[in-house]
Structure formats: C-alpha cells, structure tokens
Amino acid sequence: MRPFYLDDQSEPDEGHYVWAYHVEIVNDGNEQVQLRTRYWRITDALGRVQEVRGPGVVGEQPVLDPGDAFEYTSGTPLPTPSGIMAGVYQMELATGEQFDVEIPAFSLDSPHQAVNLN
C-alpha cells in the first residue's frame, strides 16, 4: 500500500485534500481466489469516519491464480490535511468459501499538516 498526496487536485484553502493510493494484491495461497467486495474505513484528523463498501475494486472483481498479482490505484478526498484508512477485502475460493483479508491502517499525510513526534 503506497498512499501519496495529490497536490494538483487539492485545495487546502477550501478544506479539500486528496490522496491516491496504490495497492498490489498478491495470491500467496495454493488456490484460485476472486476479490468480491471491499470495505474502507476512512477517518479524518477530527475523528469523523466515512465508510466505503462495494463490489470489487475500481470496477473489477479480479480472479487470481496462485502467485498472481493485481494492482490498482484509487483515491480519497478528506476535509482535513491528514487522516487514516484501513479496510477489508472479501475474497472467494472456487468452492464458494469466502474469507476476509484485513488491510492494515495506513496514514494519509499532506505537506499542510504539522508533524508532531511522540
């Protein structure tokens, strides 16, 4: 997961900050899987939460054989200069069995946010 701030699409003076994030999904298992749904929990710097759910990613529900990878880039706007995202992909085996893959939280930081070291 690689997030990056989109300065050309952001308007800090108007409280509009935009990030893109690049994702690579790799099937490290021994069976074919298909990505069925996604869920994102996006929290801005004021603690406000936006939830995004839907089928697949970027309009696709990729099927991955063992060892295959699928990459995509998407984005999210925030009303604050920083935030955090975490999520879940629901995957499905050829047998119909479904399982979740947790996406660890990652930070959305812009150059307009003061950095505090703790």
C-alpha positions as CSV (number, residue, x, y, z in Angstrom):
1,M,0.0,0.0,0.0
2,R,1.5,3.3,-1.1
3,P,-0.5,6.5,-0.4
4,F,0.5,9.8,-2.0
5,Y,-0.8,13.3,-1.7
6,L,-2.3,14.8,-4.8
7,D,-1.3,18.5,-4.6
8,D,-2.8,19.3,-8.0
9,Q,-6.2,18.1,-7.0
10,S,-6.2,19.5,-3.5
11,E,-7.4,23.0,-2.4
12,P,-6.1,23.5,1.1
13,D,-7.6,27.0,1.4
14,E,-11.0,25.4,0.8
15,G,-10.5,22.4,3.1
16,H,-10.2,19.9,0.3
17,Y,-7.3,17.4,0.4
18,V,-6.9,14.5,-2.0
19,W,-4.8,11.3,-1.8
20,A,-4.3,8.5,-4.2
21,Y,-3.2,5.0,-3.0
22,H,-1.6,2.2,-5.0
23,V,-2.4,-1.3,-4.0
24,E,-0.9,-4.6,-5.0
25,I,-2.9,-7.8,-4.1
26,V,-0.9,-11.0,-4.3
27,N,-2.3,-14.5,-4.1
28,D,0.2,-16.2,-1.8
29,G,-2.1,-19.2,-1.3
30,N,-2.4,-22.5,-3.2
31,E,-5.9,-22.0,-4.6
32,Q,-7.5,-19.6,-7.1
33,V,-9.3,-16.7,-5.4
34,Q,-11.5,-13.8,-6.5
35,L,-11.9,-10.4,-4.9
36,R,-15.6,-10.0,-4.3
37,T,-16.0,-6.8,-2.1
38,R,-14.1,-4.1,-0.5
39,Y,-14.7,-2.1,2.7
40,W,-12.7,1.0,3.7
41,R,-12.9,3.0,7.0
42,I,-11.5,6.5,6.4
43,T,-11.0,8.7,9.4
44,D,-10.1,12.4,9.1
45,A,-8.0,14.4,11.6
46,L,-11.1,15.4,13.5
47,G,-12.2,11.8,14.1
48,R,-15.0,11.8,11.5
49,V,-15.5,8.5,9.8
50,Q,-16.5,7.7,6.3
51,E,-17.2,4.1,5.3
52,V,-17.0,2.9,1.7
53,R,-18.4,-0.5,0.7
54,G,-18.9,-2.1,-2.7
55,P,-18.2,-4.8,-5.2
56,G,-14.7,-5.4,-6.3
57,V,-12.1,-2.6,-6.7
58,V,-12.0,0.0,-9.5
59,G,-14.9,-1.7,-11.2
60,E,-13.3,-5.1,-11.2
61,Q,-13.5,-8.4,-9.3
62,P,-10.2,-9.9,-10.3
63,V,-9.5,-13.6,-10.2
64,L,-6.0,-14.5,-9.0
65,D,-4.4,-17.9,-9.5
66,P,-1.7,-18.9,-7.0
67,G,1.2,-16.5,-7.4
68,D,-0.8,-13.9,-9.5
69,A,-1.0,-10.3,-8.5
70,F,-3.4,-7.5,-9.3
71,E,-2.5,-3.8,-9.0
72,Y,-4.7,-0.7,-9.0
73,T,-4.7,2.9,-8.0
74,S,-7.6,4.7,-6.4
75,G,-8.1,7.8,-4.3
76,T,-10.0,9.5,-1.5
77,P,-10.7,13.2,-0.5
78,L,-10.7,14.5,3.1
79,P,-11.8,17.8,4.6
80,T,-8.6,17.8,6.8
81,P,-4.9,17.7,6.0
82,S,-4.4,14.2,7.4
83,G,-6.3,11.0,8.1
84,I,-6.0,7.3,8.3
85,M,-7.5,4.4,6.3
86,A,-8.0,0.7,7.0
87,G,-10.1,-1.9,5.3
88,V,-11.1,-5.4,4.4
89,Y,-11.2,-7.3,1.1
90,Q,-13.7,-10.2,0.9
91,M,-12.2,-13.0,-1.2
92,E,-13.9,-16.1,-2.5
93,L,-12.4,-19.5,-3.3
94,A,-13.6,-21.5,-6.4
95,T,-15.5,-23.7,-3.9
96,G,-17.6,-20.6,-2.9
97,E,-16.0,-20.4,0.5
98,Q,-15.4,-16.7,1.5
99,F,-12.8,-15.2,3.7
100,D,-11.7,-11.7,4.7
101,V,-8.3,-10.1,4.2
102,E,-7.6,-7.3,6.6
103,I,-5.9,-4.2,5.2
104,P,-3.7,-2.6,7.9
105,A,-4.2,1.0,8.7
106,F,-2.1,3.5,6.7
107,S,-1.6,7.2,7.2
108,L,-2.7,10.0,4.8
109,D,-0.4,12.9,5.5
110,S,-0.2,16.1,3.5
111,P,2.5,18.7,3.5
112,H,-0.1,21.0,5.0
113,Q,-0.1,19.1,8.3
114,A,2.3,19.9,11.1
115,V,4.2,16.8,12.1
116,N,4.4,16.0,15.9
117,L,6.9,13.5,17.1
118,N,5.7,11.5,20.1
